[in-house]
Amino acid sequence: MTEGLIPEDFGKNMQPEYVTPAVIYLSSDQAPNGAIMSAGAGVFSRIFIHETMGVSLGTGEDMTPENIAANWDNISDI
């Protein structure tokens, strides 16, 4: 099904040892917490997912879809 999509000789670059440095780094004491890294064929890049500060509605009666809608601007503020 994937024949012709990836050049035959490219597979030689898709080996576990070509991502191992990323695994070792991310498990080291020097690595940042929560970092996500893409690795393959000797190419390394950092992936960013941004999380806002958010709004605490608690776990009681204030935790409603209506309060999420009312606080959407603050929930989304980057």
Backbone as XML, in Angstrom:
<?xml version="1.0"?>
<chain id="A" units="angstrom">
  <residue number="1" name="MET">
    <atom name="N" x="0.813" y="-1.184" z="0.000"/>
    <atom name="CA" x="0.000" y="0.000" z="0.000"/>
    <atom name="C" x="0.870" y="1.266" z="0.000"/>
  </residue>
  <residue number="2" name="THR">
    <atom name="N" x="2.019" y="1.212" z="0.635"/>
    <atom name="CA" x="2.876" y="2.402" z="0.682"/>
    <atom name="C" x="4.008" y="2.350" z="-0.334"/>
  </residue>
  <residue number="3" name="GLU">
    <atom name="N" x="3.974" y="1.361" z="-1.198"/>
    <atom name="CA" x="5.026" y="1.224" z="-2.207"/>
    <atom name="C" x="5.103" y="2.487" z="-3.060"/>
  </residue>
  <residue number="4" name="GLY">
    <atom name="N" x="6.310" y="2.995" z="-3.191"/>
    <atom name="CA" x="6.538" y="4.178" z="-4.002"/>
    <atom name="C" x="6.426" y="5.493" z="-3.242"/>
  </residue>
  <residue number="5" name="LEU">
    <atom name="N" x="5.923" y="5.470" z="-2.010"/>
    <atom name="CA" x="5.791" y="6.699" z="-1.239"/>
    <atom name="C" x="7.118" y="7.128" z="-0.603"/>
  </residue>
  <residue number="6" name="ILE">
    <atom name="N" x="7.881" y="6.148" z="-0.174"/>
    <atom name="CA" x="9.168" y="6.411" z="0.472"/>
    <atom name="C" x="10.247" y="5.724" z="-0.352"/>
  </residue>
  <residue number="7" name="PRO">
    <atom name="N" x="11.292" y="6.448" z="-0.707"/>
    <atom name="CA" x="12.366" y="5.811" z="-1.470"/>
    <atom name="C" x="12.931" y="4.602" z="-0.719"/>
  </residue>
  <residue number="8" name="GLU">
    <atom name="N" x="13.255" y="3.547" z="-1.451"/>
    <atom name="CA" x="13.727" y="2.308" z="-0.833"/>
    <atom name="C" x="14.934" y="2.519" z="0.063"/>
  </residue>
  <residue number="9" name="ASP">
    <atom name="N" x="15.870" y="3.352" z="-0.339"/>
    <atom name="CA" x="17.083" y="3.538" z="0.450"/>
    <atom name="C" x="16.860" y="4.412" z="1.688"/>
  </residue>
  <residue number="10" name="PHE">
    <atom name="N" x="15.691" y="5.045" z="1.792"/>
    <atom name="CA" x="15.409" y="5.892" z="2.948"/>
    <atom name="C" x="15.242" y="5.069" z="4.220"/>
  </residue>
  <residue number="11" name="GLY">
    <atom name="N" x="14.776" y="3.842" z="4.091"/>
    <atom name="CA" x="14.567" y="2.973" z="5.247"/>
    <atom name="C" x="15.810" y="2.777" z="6.083"/>
  </residue>
  <residue number="12" name="LYS">
    <atom name="N" x="16.966" y="2.853" z="5.458"/>
    <atom name="CA" x="18.215" y="2.673" z="6.205"/>
    <atom name="C" x="18.411" y="3.795" z="7.231"/>
  </residue>
  <residue number="13" name="ASN">
    <atom name="N" x="17.729" y="4.929" z="7.031"/>
    <atom name="CA" x="17.808" y="6.042" z="7.984"/>
    <atom name="C" x="16.771" y="5.965" z="9.093"/>
  </residue>
  <residue number="14" name="MET">
    <atom name="N" x="15.889" y="5.014" z="9.011"/>
    <atom name="CA" x="14.814" y="4.889" z="9.997"/>
    <atom name="C" x="15.139" y="3.758" z="10.982"/>
  </residue>
  <residue number="15" name="GLN">
    <atom name="N" x="16.205" y="3.945" z="11.720"/>
    <atom name="CA" x="16.664" y="2.939" z="12.661"/>
    <atom name="C" x="16.571" y="3.475" z="14.087"/>
  </residue>
  <residue number="16" name="PRO">
    <atom name="N" x="16.352" y="2.600" z="15.069"/>
    <atom name="CA" x="16.238" y="3.044" z="16.463"/>
    <atom name="C" x="17.440" y="3.839" z="16.948"/>
  </residue>
  <residue number="17" name="GLU">
    <atom name="N" x="18.623" y="3.497" z="16.495"/>
    <atom name="CA" x="19.816" y="4.212" z="16.976"/>
    <atom name="C" x="19.834" y="5.673" z="16.538"/>
  </residue>
  <residue number="18" name="TYR">
    <atom name="N" x="19.000" y="6.033" z="15.575"/>
    <atom name="CA" x="18.945" y="7.414" z="15.123"/>
    <atom name="C" x="17.977" y="8.277" z="15.932"/>
  </residue>
  <residue number="19" name="VAL">
    <atom name="N" x="17.259" y="7.674" z="16.857"/>
    <atom name="CA" x="16.440" y="8.436" z="17.797"/>
    <atom name="C" x="16.943" y="8.285" z="19.234"/>
  </residue>
  <residue number="20" name="THR">
    <atom name="N" x="17.835" y="7.337" z="19.461"/>
    <atom name="CA" x="18.355" y="7.062" z="20.801"/>
    <atom name="C" x="18.935" y="8.300" z="21.486"/>
  </residue>
  <residue number="21" name="PRO">
    <atom name="N" x="19.697" y="9.170" z="20.802"/>
    <atom name="CA" x="20.212" y="10.353" z="21.498"/>
    <atom name="C" x="19.098" y="11.215" z="22.109"/>
  </residue>
  <residue number="22" name="ALA">
    <atom name="N" x="17.964" y="11.317" z="21.443"/>
    <atom name="CA" x="16.845" y="12.104" z="21.977"/>
    <atom name="C" x="16.287" y="11.453" z="23.243"/>
  </residue>
  <residue number="23" name="VAL">
    <atom name="N" x="16.161" y="10.133" z="23.220"/>
    <atom name="CA" x="15.649" y="9.405" z="24.385"/>
    <atom name="C" x="16.586" y="9.598" z="25.573"/>
  </residue>
  <residue number="24" name="ILE">
    <atom name="N" x="17.876" y="9.465" z="25.326"/>
    <atom name="CA" x="18.853" y="9.619" z="26.405"/>
    <atom name="C" x="18.839" y="11.046" z="26.946"/>
  </residue>
  <residue number="25" name="TYR">
    <atom name="N" x="18.824" y="12.035" z="26.050"/>
    <atom name="CA" x="18.795" y="13.428" z="26.507"/>
    <atom name="C" x="17.544" y="13.727" z="27.316"/>
  </residue>
  <residue number="26" name="LEU">
    <atom name="N" x="16.369" y="13.347" z="26.804"/>
    <atom name="CA" x="15.117" y="13.671" z="27.492"/>
    <atom name="C" x="14.972" y="12.959" z="28.822"/>
  </residue>
  <residue number="27" name="SER">
    <atom name="N" x="15.731" y="11.888" z="29.034"/>
    <atom name="CA" x="15.680" y="11.191" z="30.325"/>
    <atom name="C" x="16.807" y="11.640" z="31.256"/>
  </residue>
  <residue number="28" name="SER">
    <atom name="N" x="17.598" y="12.619" z="30.827"/>
    <atom name="CA" x="18.720" y="13.093" z="31.642"/>
    <atom name="C" x="18.278" y="14.200" z="32.599"/>
  </residue>
  <residue number="29" name="ASP">
    <atom name="N" x="19.144" y="14.492" z="33.563"/>
    <atom name="CA" x="18.884" y="15.578" z="34.512"/>
    <atom name="C" x="18.932" y="16.945" z="33.846"/>
  </residue>
  <residue number="30" name="GLN">
    <atom name="N" x="19.587" y="17.064" z="32.699"/>
    <atom name="CA" x="19.717" y="18.349" z="32.014"/>
    <atom name="C" x="18.507" y="18.693" z="31.146"/>
  </residue>
  <residue number="31" name="ALA">
    <atom name="N" x="17.648" y="17.735" z="30.879"/>
    <atom name="CA" x="16.507" y="17.966" z="29.988"/>
    <atom name="C" x="15.433" y="18.800" z="30.674"/>
  </residue>
  <residue number="32" name="PRO">
    <atom name="N" x="14.747" y="19.651" z="29.924"/>
    <atom name="CA" x="13.647" y="20.425" z="30.502"/>
    <atom name="C" x="12.449" y="19.524" z="30.784"/>
  </residue>
  <residue number="33" name="ASN">
    <atom name="N" x="11.705" y="19.855" z="31.822"/>
    <atom name="CA" x="10.490" y="19.099" z="32.139"/>
    <atom name="C" x="9.415" y="19.375" z="31.093"/>
  </residue>
  <residue number="34" name="GLY">
    <atom name="N" x="8.685" y="18.351" z="30.725"/>
    <atom name="CA" x="7.552" y="18.507" z="29.832"/>
    <atom name="C" x="7.895" y="18.736" z="28.370"/>
  </residue>
  <residue number="35" name="ALA">
    <atom name="N" x="9.151" y="18.589" z="27.994"/>
    <atom name="CA" x="9.529" y="18.807" z="26.594"/>
    <atom name="C" x="9.075" y="17.631" z="25.739"/>
  </residue>
  <residue number="36" name="ILE">
    <atom name="N" x="8.646" y="17.941" z="24.533"/>
    <atom name="CA" x="8.281" y="16.928" z="23.549"/>
    <atom name="C" x="9.221" y="17.102" z="22.369"/>
  </residue>
  <residue number="37" name="MET">
    <atom name="N" x="9.827" y="16.011" z="21.939"/>
    <atom name="CA" x="10.786" y="16.075" z="20.841"/>
    <atom name="C" x="10.379" y="15.102" z="19.749"/>
  </residue>
  <residue number="38" name="SER">
    <atom name="N" x="10.527" y="15.541" z="18.524"/>
    <atom name="CA" x="10.355" y="14.680" z="17.368"/>
    <atom name="C" x="11.744" y="14.223" z="16.938"/>
  </residue>
  <residue number="39" name="ALA">
    <atom name="N" x="11.867" y="12.944" z="16.640"/>
    <atom name="CA" x="13.172" y="12.428" z="16.231"/>
    <atom name="C" x="12.971" y="11.340" z="15.184"/>
  </residue>
  <residue number="40" name="GLY">
    <atom name="N" x="13.822" y="11.384" z="14.171"/>
    <atom name="CA" x="13.792" y="10.360" z="13.144"/>
    <atom name="C" x="14.835" y="10.629" z="12.093"/>
  </residue>
  <residue number="41" name="ALA">
    <atom name="N" x="15.533" y="9.605" z="11.683"/>
    <atom name="CA" x="16.541" y="9.698" z="10.631"/>
    <atom name="C" x="17.621" y="10.725" z="10.955"/>
  </residue>
  <residue number="42" name="GLY">
    <atom name="N" x="17.911" y="10.901" z="12.253"/>
    <atom name="CA" x="18.941" y="11.842" z="12.664"/>
    <atom name="C" x="18.500" y="13.292" z="12.704"/>
  </residue>
  <residue number="43" name="VAL">
    <atom name="N" x="17.220" y="13.547" z="12.505"/>
    <atom name="CA" x="16.680" y="14.905" z="12.563"/>
    <atom name="C" x="15.918" y="15.046" z="13.877"/>
  </residue>
  <residue number="44" name="PHE">
    <atom name="N" x="16.213" y="16.112" z="14.615"/>
    <atom name="CA" x="15.602" y="16.346" z="15.914"/>
    <atom name="C" x="14.946" y="17.722" z="15.927"/>
  </residue>
  <residue number="45" name="SER">
    <atom name="N" x="13.723" y="17.791" z="16.427"/>
    <atom name="CA" x="13.047" y="19.076" z="16.558"/>
    <atom name="C" x="12.184" y="19.039" z="17.810"/>
  </residue>
  <residue number="46" name="ARG">
    <atom name="N" x="11.943" y="20.222" z="18.344"/>
    <atom name="CA" x="11.099" y="20.311" z="19.523"/>
    <atom name="C" x="9.676" y="20.632" z="19.082"/>
  </residue>
  <residue number="47" name="ILE">
    <atom name="N" x="8.733" y="20.002" z="19.744"/>
    <atom name="CA" x="7.315" y="20.222" z="19.477"/>
    <atom name="C" x="6.752" y="21.035" z="20.634"/>
  </residue>
  <residue number="48" name="PHE">
    <atom name="N" x="6.003" y="22.078" z="20.306"/>
    <atom name="CA" x="5.411" y="22.919" z="21.330"/>
    <atom name="C" x="3.893" y="22.798" z="21.315"/>
  </residue>
  <residue number="49" name="ILE">
    <atom name="N" x="3.320" y="22.603" z="22.482"/>
    <atom name="CA" x="1.881" y="22.680" z="22.692"/>
    <atom name="C" x="1.713" y="23.721" z="23.785"/>
  </residue>
  <residue number="50" name="HIS">
    <atom name="N" x="0.969" y="24.766" z="23.512"/>
    <atom name="CA" x="0.835" y="25.855" z="24.477"/>
    <atom name="C" x="-0.400" y="25.659" z="25.335"/>
  </residue>
  <residue number="51" name="GLU">
    <atom name="N" x="-0.218" y="25.753" z="26.646"/>
    <atom name="CA" x="-1.336" y="25.693" z="27.584"/>
    <atom name="C" x="-1.454" y="27.041" z="28.281"/>
  </residue>
  <residue number="52" name="THR">
    <atom name="N" x="-2.663" y="27.585" z="28.327"/>
    <atom name="CA" x="-2.878" y="28.865" z="28.993"/>
    <atom name="C" x="-2.937" y="28.661" z="30.509"/>
  </residue>
  <residue number="53" name="MET">
    <atom name="N" x="-2.971" y="29.742" z="31.251"/>
    <atom name="CA" x="-3.080" y="29.661" z="32.710"/>
    <atom name="C" x="-4.426" y="29.071" z="33.116"/>
  </residue>
  <residue number="54" name="GLY">
    <atom name="N" x="-5.437" y="29.303" z="32.320"/>
    <atom name="CA" x="-6.736" y="28.727" z="32.597"/>
    <atom name="C" x="-7.489" y="29.458" z="33.693"/>
  </residue>
  <residue number="55" name="VAL">
    <atom name="N" x="-8.653" y="28.941" z="34.009"/>
    <atom name="CA" x="-9.524" y="29.500" z="35.040"/>
    <atom name="C" x="-10.018" y="28.344" z="35.888"/>
  </residue>
  <residue number="56" name="SER">
    <atom name="N" x="-9.948" y="28.499" z="37.183"/>
    <atom name="CA" x="-10.460" y="27.461" z="38.080"/>
    <atom name="C" x="-11.925" y="27.727" z="38.373"/>
  </residue>
  <residue number="57" name="LEU">
    <atom name="N" x="-12.761" y="26.796" z="37.990"/>
    <atom name="CA" x="-14.183" y="26.883" z="38.304"/>
    <atom name="C" x="-14.529" y="26.010" z="39.497"/>
  </residue>
  <residue number="58" name="GLY">
    <atom name="N" x="-13.538" y="25.331" z="40.049"/>
    <atom name="CA" x="-13.799" y="24.434" z="41.159"/>
    <atom name="C" x="-14.453" y="23.152" z="40.691"/>
  </residue>
  <residue number="59" name="THR">
    <atom name="N" x="-14.841" y="22.342" z="41.644"/>
    <atom name="CA" x="-15.462" y="21.061" z="41.312"/>
    <atom name="C" x="-16.918" y="20.989" z="41.772"/>
  </residue>
  <residue number="60" name="GLY">
    <atom name="N" x="-17.459" y="22.154" z="42.113"/>
    <atom name="CA" x="-18.843" y="22.189" z="42.589"/>
    <atom name="C" x="-19.803" y="22.700" z="41.539"/>
  </residue>
  <residue number="61" name="GLU">
    <atom name="N" x="-20.795" y="23.439" z="42.013"/>
    <atom name="CA" x="-21.878" y="23.907" z="41.152"/>
    <atom name="C" x="-21.430" y="24.917" z="40.094"/>
  </residue>
  <residue number="62" name="ASP">
    <atom name="N" x="-20.269" y="25.580" z="40.310"/>
    <atom name="CA" x="-19.781" y="26.568" z="39.336"/>
    <atom name="C" x="-19.157" y="25.929" z="38.103"/>
  </residue>
  <residue number="63" name="MET">
    <atom name="N" x="-18.923" y="24.646" z="38.127"/>
    <atom name="CA" x="-18.298" y="23.937" z="37.006"/>
    <atom name="C" x="-19.391" y="23.561" z="35.995"/>
  </residue>
  <residue number="64" name="THR">
    <atom name="N" x="-19.739" y="24.537" z="35.162"/>
    <atom name="CA" x="-20.813" y="24.339" z="34.190"/>
    <atom name="C" x="-20.364" y="24.788" z="32.804"/>
  </residue>
  <residue number="65" name="PRO">
    <atom name="N" x="-21.000" y="24.280" z="31.769"/>
    <atom name="CA" x="-20.706" y="24.760" z="30.418"/>
    <atom name="C" x="-20.956" y="26.261" z="30.277"/>
  </residue>
  <residue number="66" name="GLU">
    <atom name="N" x="-21.959" y="26.759" z="30.973"/>
    <atom name="CA" x="-22.275" y="28.183" z="30.906"/>
    <atom name="C" x="-21.134" y="29.021" z="31.490"/>
  </residue>
  <residue number="67" name="ASN">
    <atom name="N" x="-20.537" y="28.577" z="32.588"/>
    <atom name="CA" x="-19.415" y="29.303" z="33.188"/>
    <atom name="C" x="-18.154" y="29.191" z="32.337"/>
  </residue>
  <residue number="68" name="ILE">
    <atom name="N" x="-17.999" y="28.081" z="31.645"/>
    <atom name="CA" x="-16.885" y="27.978" z="30.698"/>
    <atom name="C" x="-17.088" y="29.008" z="29.589"/>
  </residue>
  <residue number="69" name="ALA">
    <atom name="N" x="-18.297" y="29.092" z="29.053"/>
    <atom name="CA" x="-18.591" y="30.081" z="28.006"/>
    <atom name="C" x="-18.369" y="31.497" z="28.523"/>
  </residue>
  <residue number="70" name="ALA">
    <atom name="N" x="-18.807" y="31.777" z="29.740"/>
    <atom name="CA" x="-18.677" y="33.115" z="30.309"/>
    <atom name="C" x="-17.211" y="33.489" z="30.566"/>
  </residue>
  <residue number="71" name="ASN">
    <atom name="N" x="-16.362" y="32.492" z="30.782"/>
    <atom name="CA" x="-14.953" y="32.726" z="31.090"/>
    <atom name="C" x="-14.029" y="32.419" z="29.923"/>
  </residue>
  <residue number="72" name="TRP">
    <atom name="N" x="-14.603" y="32.193" z="28.739"/>
    <atom name="CA" x="-13.816" y="31.738" z="27.607"/>
    <atom name="C" x="-12.641" y="32.657" z="27.264"/>
  </residue>
  <residue number="73" name="ASP">
    <atom name="N" x="-12.834" y="33.964" z="27.344"/>
    <atom name="CA" x="-11.749" y="34.896" z="27.038"/>
    <atom name="C" x="-10.569" y="34.686" z="27.993"/>
  </residue>
  <residue number="74" name="ASN">
    <atom name="N" x="-10.844" y="34.524" z="29.275"/>
    <atom name="CA" x="-9.768" y="34.285" z="30.246"/>
    <atom name="C" x="-9.172" y="32.885" z="30.083"/>
  </residue>
  <residue number="75" name="ILE">
    <atom name="N" x="-9.989" y="31.921" z="29.796"/>
    <atom name="CA" x="-9.504" y="30.548" z="29.577"/>
    <atom name="C" x="-8.561" y="30.510" z="28.384"/>
  </residue>
  <residue number="76" name="SER">
    <atom name="N" x="-8.862" y="31.300" z="27.367"/>
    <atom name="CA" x="-8.089" y="31.286" z="26.121"/>
    <atom name="C" x="-6.912" y="32.273" z="26.096"/>
  </residue>
  <residue number="77" name="ASP">
    <atom name="N" x="-6.819" y="33.146" z="27.089"/>
    <atom name="CA" x="-5.807" y="34.211" z="27.077"/>
    <atom name="C" x="-4.396" y="33.637" z="27.140"/>
  </residue>
  <residue number="78" name="ILE">
    <atom name="N" x="-3.607" y="33.881" z="26.072"/>
    <atom name="CA" x="-2.228" y="33.426" z="26.067"/>
    <atom name="C" x="-1.280" y="34.537" z="26.487"/>
  </residue>
</chain>
